[in-house]
Amino acid sequence: MFKYLLYPLTIIYYLLSELNRLLTKKNKLYKPVISIGNITWGGSGKTPMTIEVAKYILSLGKMPVILSRGYARKNSNVKNVVVRDKDNILSDVSVSGDEPYMMAKLVNCPIIVGADRVKSAELAKQFNPDVFILDDGFQHWKLQRELDIICVNSLNPFGNGMTIPSGILRERKSALKRAKLIALTNCNLVNEDRLNSVKKEIVRITRELPVETSCKNYEIVNMSDNSKIENVEDFRRNDRFVVISAIGSPDNFINTISGLGLKIKEEIIFSDHHKYVTKNISDVINNLAGNEVIITTAKDAVKISEVTNKEMQKKIYVLNVSISFDSGKEIFEKEIKSVLGINNEK
């Protein structure tokens, strides 16, 4: 019922968004642009996809530069800032924002944040980039792009089918037709019938099959010393976990934890981009019993590490994940090679 009360605002939002898209002047950068985005509000796997694209481009001997808005930065006085260069992290999480800083720890390419991505691209000239990766860029109308990749979360692809504020859609589902590549994410977290239903809906709209991805490459590390858990079986058997997260789609994380067979004692969920304070974590640690520990995401870890000491961090574990392709990897690679002007023939 509530969604229908908001429907007039939904119409206004849609019309203003479309007007903005049609009237905004589009700038062409001096190097090609690959945009990673979605059409929904909340987590859809954009950041792992951005990292995957960057790593694949690096494997081809090319240099990508990631351009990110740096949402929810504590210190946004610096309009455009280099988070990392080719070799080193040059910023901190308060200036960069949580997601760019996390990416800076996981991929060895320059990352620049700032709302004005044209200015960020000018800053990037010092790195002699071959291609730009536009993080969360599908609704960033100011830049032309050679490839749009849209991530669709299999767990909650379109919400109730309505646009903001009645639903979670940033744009109507028909916007999928603007993308060259649709990537279904979290495919391992839904059953086959559900997955086929989502694929059928995407094919109905775009006339193309999406590629299918899952978060299957897991690594659990301790926050205090970054030591890796080598025997997950022992870890699974001996510990109970308090899940802490502040991400766009916490259900993805919780389902992943459960899927690994880890026993969840409690779920503590904050709003996306929550700014942690020490008390958030110390209160939880003080209530842990025996061998109970905290487990969190890589995105949360960059902020939690800022407000905790080494002793506290001994009780905190981080689940690092990366995507794997269940189908369509060759299509993914072909599209990126095409943008880079690499011959796809073997």
Secondary structure, 3 states (H helix, E strand, C coil): CHHHHCHHHHHHHHHHHHHHHHHCCCECCCCCEEEEECCECCCCCHHHHHHHHHHHHHHCCCCEEEEECCCCCCCCCCCCEEEECCCCECCCHHHHCHHHHHHHHHCCCCEEECCCHHHHHHHHHHHCCCEEEEECCCCCCCECCCEEEEEEECCCCCCCCCECCCCCECCCHHHHHHCCEEEEECHHHCCHHHHHHHHHHHHHHHCCCCEEEEEEEEEEEECCCCCECCCHHHHHHHCEEEEEECCCCHHHHHHHHHHCCCEEEEEEECCCCCCCCHHHHHHHHHCCCCCCEEEEEHHHHHHHCCCCCHHHHCCEEEEEEEEEEEECHHHHHHHHHHHHCCCCCC
